[in-house]
């Protein structure tokens, strides 16, 4: 009996212990927040596409989350179940949508003030800034939320969804006007606000130069508006500083795609392919030659040939300037091929000739300006006369030789015009023994009759006689002791040498006599850069005349008287005979 009472006391004590322990076990989980004031806080972060994910979500505050807070992300909540904490039941329900947008700290909190109730919610990103990709997935949140161990109940739920920053590769292709890839063109990338574009680490993106394929490639460019600006071109091409704009964006708010939309610029930029046009070039020749030998004071043509790019009509200015050498003279006529004459305005100021174009009236291709000129009579021919043309332009896109850094174009090989001239060497000798004769005088004419004596008065220092400058009529040209005289600087052509005074000599009796004077002109052919030689022979006179009043005169007088007397005798005899017959 005692034993039974003892066992009954032990069971009673055990039941009492369990009665006290079980309620405590029933309430042995932790609780965050309260059913009277539930909340859902969403923390929105932006991450680069290649950044790692954070830790596993558990609904608690203070979870690990990397990235930058994102402002402006809209979330839409729609209740699918209600929760009754009194009887711990979940009931399916279709509630009204609740919307909220993250602030500057990247968070948005939903509470009773936003009509948040206990229950299950479908959560979806419904709007957001353009520089991130919205999460297309829908996720569900329970309020309260039980942790995965089942020992915690959370009425203040925190979630940490991530958004990827929009990053896109951008390629620009550079081609020439034939559509061929163009290497060596340098670009710098800027944001639309003219600040330098940054990479995903916040560093300025360095300038890029096109390779043989004509491409530059920028990777990981964030969403936004940008422009490429040309900063360098290979020789022969015109810099174009027009902004080549584009935008990295989503086609729409909810799209998961990324697109690059280019701001096309008529005639040279289309969807990331940009055309570089060659600069206008200039060349010059004289009578279609680079080296021209030409007579002084005769007209020839200078040709200035411009090769205009296809976009010449978009240029702001194009000016051709020809600064004529002082030894040249513009003769007042000019013409143009490949464009209408009214596309140019011509002006002259001294030796400066200028043609100012109206670019809108021009088309790409060859344009040739021709004007007539001559070498002045006094131009010295020791060296040729090099004369070039200069081409200034402004392509209206940041490349100018007028008020910019570019140099004006000039022909690589300017034409050289050399005045033609030849020389004359005259040698006077005795026809019998070749003795060199001094003292003979000549004149040089352009006609056989000797009327048009060559006049060198307008030729400055060009013509020389016996190594001295000769200005005037080429007459009384006297042979030196060696029987010669020289004329240099004669314009090529046909001349005539006339002897105007024969040389003299002393005969065997010591008497001074003259050589026979030449009666015919000697034709002289002057050829450029050559010396014509004229060997002029003179013969001595063979006549012998008696001295005036000497024996010779008496003899002739006596002979004359005898002849007269004989004639008289014959006449008298004839008269006598005729008388007798009568």
C-alpha positions as CSV (number, residue, x, y, z in Angstrom):
1,X,0.0,0.0,0.0
2,X,2.8,2.3,0.9
3,X,4.6,1.4,-2.3
4,X,1.6,2.3,-4.4
5,X,1.3,5.7,-2.7
6,X,5.0,6.4,-3.3
7,X,4.6,5.6,-7.1
8,X,1.5,7.8,-7.3
9,X,3.5,10.8,-5.8
10,X,6.3,10.3,-8.3
11,X,3.9,10.3,-11.3
12,X,2.1,13.3,-9.9
13,X,5.4,15.2,-9.6
14,X,6.3,14.1,-13.2
15,X,2.9,15.3,-14.5
16,X,3.3,18.6,-12.7
17,X,6.8,19.0,-14.3
18,X,5.5,18.3,-17.8
19,X,2.5,20.5,-17.2
20,X,5.0,23.3,-16.5
21,X,7.5,22.4,-19.3
22,X,5.2,21.8,-22.3
23,X,3.8,25.4,-22.4
24,X,7.4,26.7,-22.3
25,X,8.3,24.4,-25.2
26,X,5.3,25.6,-27.1
27,X,6.6,29.1,-26.9
28,X,10.4,28.4,-27.4
29,X,10.8,30.3,-30.8
30,X,11.9,33.9,-31.2
31,X,9.7,36.6,-32.6
32,X,10.7,39.8,-34.5
33,X,8.1,42.6,-34.7
34,X,4.5,42.1,-33.9
35,X,1.3,41.1,-35.6
36,X,-0.1,44.5,-34.8
37,X,2.5,46.4,-36.9
38,X,3.9,44.2,-39.7
39,X,6.3,45.6,-42.3
40,X,8.1,44.6,-45.5
41,X,11.3,46.4,-46.4
42,X,12.9,46.0,-49.8
43,X,16.6,46.9,-50.2
44,X,17.5,47.5,-53.8
45,X,21.1,47.2,-55.0
46,X,22.8,47.6,-58.3
47,X,25.6,45.2,-59.2
48,X,27.9,44.8,-62.2
49,X,27.1,41.8,-64.3
50,X,30.2,39.9,-63.2
51,X,29.9,40.6,-59.5
52,X,29.2,37.7,-57.1
53,X,25.8,37.3,-55.4
54,X,25.3,37.9,-51.7
55,X,24.5,35.4,-49.0
56,X,21.3,33.4,-48.8
57,X,18.2,35.5,-48.0
58,X,16.5,34.8,-44.7
59,X,14.2,37.9,-44.3
60,X,16.2,39.4,-41.5
61,X,17.6,42.9,-41.4
62,X,21.3,43.5,-41.9
63,X,22.0,40.7,-44.4
64,X,25.1,40.8,-46.5
65,X,24.4,42.8,-49.7
66,X,27.0,44.2,-52.1
67,X,26.4,46.9,-54.6
68,X,25.2,50.4,-54.9
69,X,21.7,51.5,-53.6
70,X,19.3,52.1,-56.5
71,X,16.8,54.9,-56.3
72,X,13.6,54.9,-58.3
73,X,12.8,51.1,-58.5
74,X,9.0,50.6,-58.3
75,X,7.7,47.4,-56.6
76,X,4.1,46.2,-56.9
77,X,2.7,44.0,-54.1
78,X,-0.5,41.9,-54.6
79,X,-1.9,39.8,-51.7
80,X,-2.6,36.2,-52.5
81,X,-3.4,34.9,-49.0
82,X,-4.5,36.4,-45.7
83,X,-3.2,35.1,-42.3
84,X,-5.2,34.8,-39.1
85,X,-2.7,34.6,-36.1
86,X,-5.6,33.6,-33.7
87,X,-6.2,30.3,-35.3
88,X,-2.9,30.2,-37.4
89,X,-4.8,29.8,-40.7
90,X,-3.9,31.0,-44.2
91,X,-6.7,31.8,-46.5
92,X,-6.5,32.4,-50.3
93,X,-7.3,36.0,-51.1
94,X,-7.0,38.4,-54.1
95,X,-6.1,41.7,-52.6
96,X,-5.5,45.1,-54.1
97,X,-2.1,46.1,-55.5
98,X,0.2,48.1,-53.3
99,X,2.9,50.2,-55.0
100,X,6.1,51.7,-53.6
101,X,9.3,53.1,-55.0
102,X,12.9,53.0,-53.5
103,X,14.3,56.2,-52.2
104,X,17.8,57.6,-52.4
105,X,19.0,54.9,-49.9
106,X,17.7,52.2,-52.2
107,X,14.9,51.1,-49.8
108,X,11.1,51.1,-49.7
109,X,9.1,50.0,-46.7
110,X,5.5,48.8,-46.8
111,X,3.5,49.1,-43.5
112,X,-0.2,49.3,-42.4
113,X,0.0,52.9,-43.7
114,X,0.4,51.3,-47.1
115,X,-2.5,48.9,-46.4
116,X,0.0,46.1,-45.6
117,X,-1.8,43.2,-43.8
118,X,-0.6,39.8,-42.6
119,X,-0.5,37.3,-45.3
120,X,1.3,36.2,-48.4
121,X,2.3,38.7,-51.2
122,X,3.4,38.4,-54.8
123,X,6.2,40.9,-55.4
124,X,7.2,42.2,-58.8
125,X,9.5,45.0,-60.1
126,X,7.3,47.1,-62.3
127,X,9.4,50.1,-63.1
128,X,12.9,51.5,-62.6
129,X,15.7,53.7,-63.9
130,X,17.0,53.2,-67.4
131,X,20.5,52.2,-66.3
132,X,19.6,48.8,-64.8
133,X,17.9,45.6,-66.0
134,X,14.7,45.0,-64.1
135,X,14.2,41.6,-62.6
136,X,11.6,39.8,-64.6
137,X,10.9,37.2,-62.0
138,X,8.1,37.3,-59.5
139,X,8.8,36.3,-55.9
140,X,6.6,35.7,-52.9
141,X,6.9,36.9,-49.3
142,X,5.0,35.7,-46.2
143,X,4.3,38.1,-43.4
144,X,5.0,36.8,-40.8
145,X,7.9,34.8,-42.2
146,X,9.2,31.6,-40.5
147,X,12.9,30.9,-40.9
148,X,14.0,27.7,-42.5
149,X,14.9,26.2,-39.0
150,X,11.3,26.8,-37.9
151,X,12.4,28.5,-34.7
152,X,11.9,32.2,-35.6
153,X,8.9,34.2,-36.6
154,X,9.5,37.6,-38.4
155,X,6.8,40.3,-38.7
156,X,9.4,42.8,-40.1
157,X,10.6,41.1,-43.2
158,X,13.7,42.5,-45.2
159,X,14.5,41.4,-48.7
160,X,17.6,42.3,-50.8
161,X,17.0,41.9,-54.5
162,X,19.7,42.8,-56.9
163,X,19.7,44.5,-60.3
164,X,22.4,44.3,-62.9
165,X,23.8,47.5,-64.2
166,X,23.3,47.7,-68.0
167,X,26.6,47.1,-69.7
168,X,27.0,46.8,-73.4
169,X,29.9,46.6,-75.9
170,X,30.0,49.3,-78.5
171,X,31.8,49.1,-81.8
172,X,32.4,51.9,-84.2
173,X,33.7,51.3,-87.7
174,X,35.7,53.8,-89.7
175,X,35.7,53.7,-93.5
176,X,36.9,55.8,-96.4
177,X,34.7,57.3,-99.0
178,X,34.9,54.0,-101.0
179,X,33.6,52.1,-98.0
180,X,37.0,50.5,-97.2
181,X,38.1,50.1,-93.6
182,X,40.3,53.0,-92.5
183,X,43.1,52.5,-90.0
184,X,44.7,55.2,-87.9
185,X,41.7,57.3,-86.9
186,X,41.6,58.1,-83.2
187,X,38.5,58.7,-81.2
188,X,37.7,59.9,-77.6
189,X,34.5,58.8,-75.9
190,X,32.4,61.4,-73.9
191,X,29.2,61.4,-72.0
192,X,26.4,63.5,-73.4
193,X,27.3,66.3,-70.9
194,X,30.8,66.5,-72.5
195,X,32.5,64.8,-69.5
196,X,34.9,61.9,-70.1
197,X,33.2,58.5,-70.3
198,X,34.2,56.1,-67.5
199,X,34.7,52.4,-67.4
200,X,33.0,50.1,-64.8
201,X,35.8,51.0,-62.3
202,X,35.3,54.7,-62.6
203,X,38.4,55.4,-64.7
204,X,38.3,57.5,-67.9
205,X,38.1,55.4,-71.0
206,X,41.3,56.1,-73.0
207,X,41.2,57.2,-76.6
208,X,41.0,54.4,-79.1
209,X,42.5,54.2,-82.6
210,X,41.1,52.1,-85.4
211,X,43.0,49.1,-86.6
212,X,43.3,47.6,-90.1
213,X,39.7,46.5,-89.9
214,X,38.6,50.1,-89.2
215,X,37.1,49.2,-85.8
216,X,37.3,50.4,-82.3
217,X,35.7,48.4,-79.5
218,X,34.6,49.7,-76.1
219,X,33.4,47.0,-73.7
220,X,31.2,47.2,-70.6
221,X,29.7,50.6,-71.3
222,X,26.9,51.5,-68.9
223,X,23.5,52.7,-70.0
224,X,23.3,56.3,-71.0
225,X,24.0,58.7,-73.8
226,X,27.5,59.2,-75.2
227,X,29.3,60.5,-78.3
228,X,32.5,59.7,-80.0
229,X,34.7,62.6,-81.1
230,X,37.4,62.3,-83.7
231,X,40.7,63.5,-82.4
232,X,43.2,62.3,-85.0
233,X,43.3,61.2,-88.7
234,X,46.0,59.7,-91.0
235,X,47.6,62.0,-93.5
236,X,45.4,62.8,-96.5
237,X,42.1,62.8,-94.5
238,X,40.1,65.6,-93.0
239,X,39.4,65.6,-89.3
240,X,35.7,65.6,-88.6
241,X,34.8,66.7,-85.1
242,X,31.1,66.2,-85.4
243,X,29.7,64.3,-82.4
244,X,28.8,60.7,-83.3
245,X,26.2,60.2,-80.6
246,X,24.6,57.0,-79.4
247,X,22.6,55.6,-76.5
248,X,23.0,52.4,-74.6
249,X,19.5,51.5,-73.5
250,X,16.7,49.0,-73.1
251,X,14.1,48.9,-75.8
252,X,11.5,49.5,-73.1
253,X,11.3,49.5,-69.3
254,X,10.6,45.8,-68.9
255,X,12.9,44.5,-71.6
256,X,15.9,42.3,-70.7
257,X,17.6,43.2,-73.9
258,X,20.2,45.9,-74.4
259,X,20.5,47.9,-77.6
260,X,22.8,50.6,-78.9
261,X,20.9,53.3,-80.8
262,X,23.0,55.6,-83.0
263,X,22.3,59.2,-83.8
264,X,22.9,59.1,-87.5
265,X,24.5,62.0,-89.3
266,X,23.6,62.5,-92.9
267,X,26.3,61.4,-95.4
268,X,29.0,60.2,-93.1
269,X,27.6,58.4,-90.0
270,X,25.1,55.6,-90.1
271,X,24.5,53.0,-87.3
272,X,28.1,53.1,-86.1
273,X,29.8,53.2,-89.4
274,X,31.5,56.5,-89.9
275,X,33.0,57.8,-93.2
276,X,36.1,59.8,-93.4
277,X,36.6,61.9,-96.6
278,X,39.9,62.8,-98.0
279,X,41.0,66.3,-97.9
280,X,41.0,68.3,-101.1
281,X,44.3,68.2,-102.8
282,X,45.9,70.6,-105.3
283,X,48.5,70.2,-108.1
284,X,49.9,72.6,-110.5
285,X,51.6,72.4,-113.9
286,X,52.7,74.7,-116.7
287,X,51.5,73.7,-120.2
288,X,50.8,70.2,-118.7
289,X,54.5,69.9,-117.7
290,X,56.3,70.0,-114.4
291,X,59.4,71.4,-116.0
292,X,58.8,73.8,-118.9
293,X,61.4,75.7,-120.9
294,X,59.7,78.6,-122.5
295,X,60.6,81.8,-124.3
296,X,60.5,85.1,-122.4
297,X,57.6,87.4,-123.1
298,X,55.5,84.6,-124.7
299,X,52.2,83.3,-123.1
300,X,51.8,79.9,-121.6
301,X,49.2,78.3,-119.3
302,X,49.3,77.4,-115.7
303,X,46.9,74.6,-114.7
304,X,45.8,74.3,-111.0
305,X,44.1,71.0,-110.5
306,X,42.0,70.4,-107.4
307,X,40.7,66.9,-106.4
308,X,37.6,67.7,-104.4
309,X,36.2,65.1,-101.9
310,X,32.6,63.9,-102.3
311,X,31.4,66.0,-99.5
312,X,32.9,69.2,-100.8
313,X,29.4,70.8,-101.0
314,X,29.3,70.6,-97.2
315,X,32.5,72.7,-96.8
316,X,32.4,76.1,-95.3
317,X,35.2,77.5,-97.5
318,X,37.7,76.6,-100.2
319,X,40.3,79.1,-101.5
320,X,43.0,78.8,-104.1
321,X,45.9,81.3,-103.8
322,X,48.7,81.7,-106.3
323,X,51.5,84.1,-105.4
324,X,53.2,84.7,-108.7
325,X,57.0,85.0,-108.8
326,X,58.1,88.5,-109.5
327,X,59.7,87.2,-112.8
328,X,56.2,86.2,-114.0
329,X,53.3,88.1,-115.2
330,X,49.5,87.3,-115.2
331,X,48.0,88.0,-118.6
332,X,44.5,88.5,-117.4
333,X,42.6,85.4,-118.6
334,X,41.4,82.4,-116.6
335,X,38.9,79.6,-117.0
336,X,37.7,76.6,-115.1
337,X,36.8,73.0,-115.9
338,X,34.8,70.6,-113.7
339,X,32.7,73.4,-112.2
340,X,30.9,76.5,-113.4
341,X,32.8,79.7,-113.5
342,X,30.3,81.3,-111.2
343,X,31.3,78.9,-108.5
344,X,34.5,81.0,-108.0
345,X,35.2,84.6,-107.3
346,X,38.5,85.8,-108.7
347,X,40.6,88.7,-107.3
348,X,44.1,90.0,-107.9
349,X,46.2,92.1,-105.7
350,X,49.6,92.7,-107.2
351,X,51.2,89.3,-107.8
352,X,48.6,87.5,-105.7
353,X,45.9,85.7,-107.6
354,X,43.0,84.3,-105.5
355,X,40.0,82.1,-106.4
356,X,37.4,81.9,-103.7
357,X,34.9,79.1,-104.2
358,X,31.2,78.7,-103.2
359,X,31.5,75.1,-102.0
360,X,27.8,74.4,-102.3
361,X,28.2,74.8,-106.1
362,X,30.9,72.2,-106.3
363,X,30.8,68.5,-106.7
364,X,33.5,65.9,-105.9
365,X,36.1,65.1,-108.5
366,X,38.6,67.1,-110.6
367,X,38.3,70.8,-110.9
368,X,40.9,72.6,-113.1
369,X,41.6,76.3,-113.0
370,X,43.7,77.6,-116.0
371,X,45.2,81.0,-116.3
372,X,47.7,82.5,-118.8
373,X,51.0,84.0,-117.8
374,X,54.4,84.8,-119.3
375,X,58.0,85.1,-118.2
376,X,59.0,88.7,-118.0
377,X,61.6,89.9,-120.5
378,X,64.2,90.6,-117.8
379,X,63.8,87.3,-116.1
380,X,67.3,85.8,-115.3
381,X,67.6,82.2,-116.3
382,X,70.4,81.0,-114.1
383,X,67.7,79.0,-112.2
384,X,64.2,78.0,-113.1
385,X,61.2,79.9,-111.7
386,X,59.4,77.7,-109.2
387,X,55.8,78.8,-108.6
388,X,53.2,77.0,-106.6
389,X,49.6,77.2,-105.6
390,X,48.1,77.0,-102.1
391,X,44.8,75.5,-101.2
392,X,43.0,76.6,-98.0
393,X,39.8,75.1,-96.8
394,X,37.4,74.7,-93.9
395,X,35.5,71.4,-94.0
396,X,32.8,72.8,-91.6
397,X,33.4,70.0,-89.2
398,X,36.4,71.2,-87.2
399,X,39.2,70.9,-89.8
400,X,40.5,74.2,-91.2
401,X,43.6,75.6,-92.7
402,X,42.2,79.1,-92.6
403,X,41.9,79.6,-88.8
404,X,42.7,76.1,-87.6
405,X,45.7,73.9,-86.9
406,X,45.8,72.3,-90.3
407,X,48.4,73.3,-92.9
408,X,47.2,74.4,-96.4
409,X,47.7,72.0,-99.2
410,X,50.4,72.7,-101.8
411,X,51.6,70.6,-104.8
412,X,54.2,68.0,-103.8
413,X,56.1,69.0,-106.9
414,X,55.6,72.6,-108.0
415,X,56.2,73.4,-111.7
416,X,59.4,75.0,-112.7
417,X,59.4,77.4,-115.7
418,X,62.8,78.2,-117.1
419,X,63.2,81.0,-119.6
420,X,64.9,79.7,-122.7
421,X,68.0,81.3,-124.0
422,X,71.0,80.6,-126.2
423,X,74.3,82.3,-127.0
424,X,76.2,83.5,-130.1
425,X,79.9,83.4,-130.7
426,X,81.2,85.3,-133.8
427,X,84.7,84.7,-135.2
428,X,86.1,87.0,-137.9
429,X,89.0,85.6,-140.0
430,X,90.9,86.3,-143.2
431,X,89.5,84.0,-145.9
432,X,93.0,83.4,-147.3
433,X,95.2,82.6,-144.2
434,X,92.7,82.3,-141.3
435,X,94.1,85.3,-139.5
436,X,91.8,86.5,-136.8
437,X,90.5,90.0,-137.6
438,X,89.6,92.7,-135.1
439,X,87.7,95.8,-135.7
440,X,84.9,94.4,-137.8
441,X,81.5,95.7,-136.8
442,X,78.1,93.9,-137.0
443,X,74.5,94.3,-136.1
444,X,72.0,91.6,-135.2
445,X,68.4,91.8,-136.6
446,X,65.3,89.8,-136.9
447,X,65.0,90.2,-140.6
448,X,67.3,89.7,-143.7
449,X,67.0,93.3,-144.8
450,X,68.6,94.5,-141.6
451,X,65.8,96.9,-140.6
452,X,64.7,95.5,-137.3
453,X,67.7,95.6,-135.0
454,X,67.3,93.5,-131.8
455,X,66.6,95.8,-128.9
456,X,67.6,94.5,-125.4
457,X,66.6,97.7,-123.5
458,X,63.7,95.9,-121.7
459,X,65.6,92.8,-120.8
460,X,67.5,94.1,-117.8
461,X,70.6,92.0,-117.1
462,X,69.6,89.1,-119.3
463,X,71.6,89.9,-122.5
464,X,75.4,90.3,-122.2
465,X,77.9,91.3,-124.9
466,X,81.4,90.2,-124.2
467,X,80.5,89.4,-120.5
468,X,78.9,92.9,-119.9
469,X,75.3,93.7,-119.6
470,X,74.0,95.1,-122.8
471,X,70.9,97.4,-122.8
472,X,70.0,98.8,-126.2
473,X,70.2,98.0,-129.9
474,X,72.5,95.2,-130.8
475,X,74.6,97.2,-133.3
476,X,78.2,98.3,-133.7
477,X,79.2,94.9,-132.2
478,X,83.0,95.0,-132.8
479,X,85.3,92.0,-132.9
480,X,88.1,91.9,-130.3
481,X,91.8,91.4,-130.9
482,X,91.2,87.6,-131.2
483,X,88.6,88.3,-133.9
484,X,85.6,87.4,-131.7
485,X,82.6,88.8,-129.8
486,X,80.1,86.9,-127.7
487,X,76.4,87.5,-127.0
488,X,74.6,85.6,-124.2
489,X,71.0,85.5,-123.2
490,X,69.4,85.6,-126.6
491,X,65.8,84.2,-126.9
492,X,65.9,81.1,-129.2
493,X,64.9,81.8,-132.7
494,X,66.2,83.0,-136.1
495,X,68.4,86.0,-136.3
496,X,70.4,87.7,-139.0
497,X,74.0,88.9,-138.6
498,X,74.9,91.9,-140.8
499,X,78.5,93.3,-141.2
500,X,78.3,97.0,-141.1
501,X,82.1,97.7,-141.2
502,X,84.8,95.5,-142.6
503,X,88.2,95.2,-140.9
504,X,91.3,96.8,-142.3
505,X,94.8,95.7,-143.1
506,X,98.1,97.1,-144.3
507,X,99.4,96.0,-147.7
508,X,103.0,95.3,-148.7
509,X,103.6,98.9,-149.5
510,X,102.5,99.9,-146.0
511,X,99.2,101.2,-147.2
512,X,96.0,100.8,-145.1
513,X,93.4,98.9,-147.0
514,X,89.9,97.5,-146.1
515,X,88.7,94.0,-146.4
516,X,85.7,93.4,-148.7
517,X,82.5,94.2,-146.8
518,X,80.0,91.3,-146.8
519,X,76.9,92.1,-148.9
520,X,74.6,89.3,-147.5
521,X,73.3,88.7,-144.0
522,X,74.3,85.5,-142.2
523,X,71.4,83.5,-140.8
524,X,71.8,82.5,-137.1
525,X,69.7,79.8,-135.4
526,X,69.7,80.3,-131.6
527,X,68.8,77.2,-129.7
528,X,68.0,76.9,-126.0
529,X,71.0,76.3,-123.9
530,X,73.4,76.1,-126.8
531,X,75.9,78.4,-128.3
532,X,75.6,79.2,-132.1
533,X,79.0,79.8,-133.7
534,X,79.4,82.0,-136.8
535,X,82.7,82.0,-138.6
536,X,82.8,85.0,-140.8
537,X,85.5,85.1,-143.5
538,X,86.7,88.3,-145.2
539,X,88.8,88.6,-148.4
540,X,91.2,91.4,-149.1
541,X,90.4,93.8,-151.9
542,X,92.4,93.2,-155.3
543,X,92.0,96.6,-156.9
544,X,94.9,99.1,-157.6
545,X,94.1,102.7,-158.3
546,X,96.6,105.4,-159.4
547,X,97.2,108.3,-157.2
548,X,95.0,111.3,-158.1
549,X,97.0,113.7,-160.6
550,X,100.0,111.3,-161.1
551,X,101.4,109.5,-164.2
552,X,98.4,107.4,-164.5
553,X,96.2,110.5,-165.0
554,X,98.6,112.0,-167.7
555,X,98.8,108.8,-169.6
556,X,95.0,108.5,-169.7
557,X,94.8,112.2,-170.8
558,X,97.3,111.7,-173.6
559,X,95.6,108.6,-174.9
560,X,92.4,110.5,-174.9
561,X,93.9,113.4,-176.8
562,X,95.4,111.1,-179.4
563,X,92.0,109.4,-179.9
564,X,90.4,112.7,-180.4
565,X,92.9,113.9,-182.9
566,X,92.6,110.6,-184.9
567,X,88.9,111.0,-185.0
568,X,89.3,114.6,-186.3
569,X,91.7,113.6,-189.1
570,X,89.3,110.9,-190.2
571,X,86.4,113.2,-190.1
572,X,88.3,115.8,-192.3
573,X,89.3,113.2,-194.9
574,X,85.8,112.0,-195.2
575,X,84.6,115.5,-195.9
576,X,87.2,116.1,-198.6
577,X,86.2,112.9,-200.4
578,X,82.6,113.8,-200.3
579,X,83.4,117.3,-201.8
580,X,85.3,115.9,-204.8
581,X,82.5,113.5,-205.7
582,X,80.1,116.3,-205.8
